[in-house]
C-alpha cells in the first residue's frame, strides 16, 4: 500500500507519502518528501529503520499527525499548545534576536545565537520532541518568555528521592523564565498549566523542578501546579536548591 495525503499548512497544500512498504518510503524520503510508515504484519519493525514516524494503522494518519510530520520535515516549529493569551511553540533560529541578553547568563548563550539555536532546535526537537519552548503572545506575536521540559540532570540523592516515590511514569524537569517587561501579568501560571497538561497527556510524564531556595516567585509557580518540595539541601555544591515534584495522588 502506497498512498499520498495532503493538508493545508500556512495556506499551502503539503503532501506526505504513507506506506507499509519500506522501499517505497525510503525512495520517497530520498526524493525529499515527508513520509509516514504503517506497520505491516508481514514485515518486522526493523524493516522501517530510517523512517522517523511509524504508525500502527492507516487510520492513525490524522490531519493533526500529518501536520506534525510535515512541519518537522520542512523545519517548521511545532505548535505545542494554546492558551487564551499565549501560543506555546518550538523555538526557531530567528527567536535568538528576541531574547534579551541581560536576562541570561553564559550557560544560556545557546538561546542568543542563531547558529547555536538552530542546532539546538534540530537536535533537541528532532530527537526528543520536547525541550525549551517559546511563549508567544497571541495578540501581537511578542516573545514574552521561555518554558519547557527536559531530561532531569540532578544530584544523585535527588534522583534517588524521585526513584523512592515508586513512580512508573518518567520524570521531566520543568523550566520557565518570563522576561522582565512581562512579569506579574499571569503569563507564567498560564503557560505552566498548559505545559503540565501537555506533559501528562502527550508525553506521559510527571514533572519535577529544581529551584533556588531564595527564588520565591519560582517556588510559588511550582506550588501553583500542585508540586511539593520533596527535598531540600543546603550544601555548598548545590547552592541551596529545592527539589519540587508533582504529587502522585
N, C-alpha and C positions, 0 to 999 in steps of 0.2 A: 504494500500500500504506500503510495506517494501522493500527497495532496498539497495544495497551497491554500493559505488563508490570508486575507488582507484585513487590516484595520486602519482607521484614520488616526494619525498621530500628528498633532500640531498642524492640522489642516491638510496633511499629505497622506496619500494611500501608501501603506507599507506592508510588505508581504513576507511571510515566513513559510518555509518548507517543513512539512510534518510527515514523518515516515517511520515505519518499523524496519526499514532496510538500511543497515549501516553504510553500505556502499553508496546508496543514493544520498544519504545525509552528509557523508564525508565529501562527496563530489560537490554538493550544494555549498557546503562550508568553504571548500577550496575556491569556489567561484565567488566568494564574498557575500553569501546570503545568510540570513538568520535561519536557524534550524531548531527543530524540536523533535526528539526521538520518542517513539512509542514502544514500550516493552512488548516483546513478542514471545509467546510460549514456545516458539520453535528455535529461539536463539538464546544464548547465555547473555547475562547482563554485561559481561566484559566485551561483548561484540559492539557495544555502544561507547567504547573508550574513545575519548576525544570529542564527544558530544556533550556540551555543558548542561543541557536541560533534557531530561528524560522523564516522561510521564507514564503512569500505568495503563491509561486507556485514552483513545482519541477524544472521548467526551470530556476529558480533563483539559483540553486545549481551549480554555475560555478566552474571551477577549482580554480579560484582565491579565492572564498569564502571558498571552502573546505580546501585550504591550510591554511587560517587563523584559521579555526575551529580546524584543526588537530594540528597546531602549539600551539594553546592555550591549547589544551588537553594534549599535550606532554610536556608543559612547555618550549617551544622554543620561542625565541623572534620574534615578527612580524617585517618584513621589511617595514618601513613606506614609504620611497621613496628613489630614487637615483638621484644624480646629476652627472655632468661629473666627479667629483673627490670624491664624498662622498656617503657612504651608511648611511642613517639615519634609525636607528633601535631601538627597545626597548632595554633597559639595561638588563644585566644578572648579577648574583652574582659575576661572575669572573671579571667583569669590575671594581669592587672595588679596585683591585690590580693595576689598570692602572690610577687611578685618583690621581693627585698629592695633597698631604695633605696640602702643603704650600699655595695652591691657594684657599682654602676654610676655612671658619670659623666654629665655633662649630655647628651652625644651619644646616650645610650641612654634618654633621658627618654620616648621613644615607648612603651617597654615598661612604663612605670609609670602611664600614663594610660589609663583605659578608653576614652575617646573616641578618642585617638590610636591606640591598639592596634586598636580596631575598624576604623578606616580603613586601617591597615596590612594587616590580615587581608583586607579586601575588595579592596584594590588589588593587594597583592603576590601573594596566593594566586590571586586571580581572574584575573590576567594571566599570571604566570609559572608558577604551580602549584608553586612551591618558595619557600623563604625560611628564616627562623629558625623553629625548631620547639620545642615543649615536650617536655621529658624528664620523664615522669611515672612514679613508682614504682608498679608494678602492685599491690603488696600493700596499699597504703593510699591511693593516689591523690595522694601528695605530689609537688609540683613540685620536682625536685632540681636543675634547671638548664635551660639553653637550648643548642641547637646547630642547625646547618643549613648551607645553601649559598646563595650569592648570586652575582650577576654581579661579576667582579673589578673593583675600582677601584684600579688600580695606577699607579705611576710609569711613564713611557714606556719607560725602559730595562728595567723588569721585564716589561712587555708584550712588548717585543722579545725578551727572553730566552725567554719561553714560545713565541713565534712561531718562534724559531730551532730549536725541537725538532721542527718538522715534524709536529705532532700534528693529525690530522684531526678528532678529537672536540673539542667545545668545552670550555673550561676553566670550572669554577665554583670560587669561593673558599669554603673550609671555615672555619666559625667555631664556637667552642664555649666554654661557661662553666658550670662546675659550682659551685653555691652552696656557700659555706664549710662549713656543717654536714655536707655530704655528700661532701666530698672524701676522697681516699685510700681509697675503697671500690670502685674499679674501674668506676664508672659512666661515666666519660669514655671509657675504652677500649671498653667495651661498646657505648656509643651510637655512637661514631665508626665502628666496624667495620660496624654496621648501616647507617649513613648512607652510607658508602662503597659498600657493596653496592647500595643503592638508587640512588645516583648513577650507578653503572655500568650497572645492568640496566634501570632505568626511564627515567632522564634521559639516558642515553648520553653522560655527561660524565666528564672527568678532573678531579681535584681539585688545587688549589693552596692555599697558606695563607701569610698574611703575619704574621710572628711577631717580637716584640721580642727582640733578642739575649739579654737577661737573663732572659727567661721560659723557664727550663729545663723546667718542667712541660709547657708547650705544645709545646716542641720535642720532648720525649720522646714526647708523644702523637702528633705528626705522624710521627715516625720509627717509631713502633709500627705505623703503617699502611703502612710501606714508602716513605714520602715522603723525598725527599732535598733537601738545601739546594742550590738552583740558583744563588742569587745572594746576595751579602752586600754591604751598603752601610753605611758609617759616616758618611754625610753628615748634617749637622745637620738638613736638611729632612726626612729620612726617619726620624730618631730611632733610628738603629742597628737597622734591621729586616732580617730574613732572609726571602727568598722560598723557600718549600718547594713541591715539586711531586711528583706521582706519577711513578714510573719508567714508561717506555714498554715495558719488557721484560715 
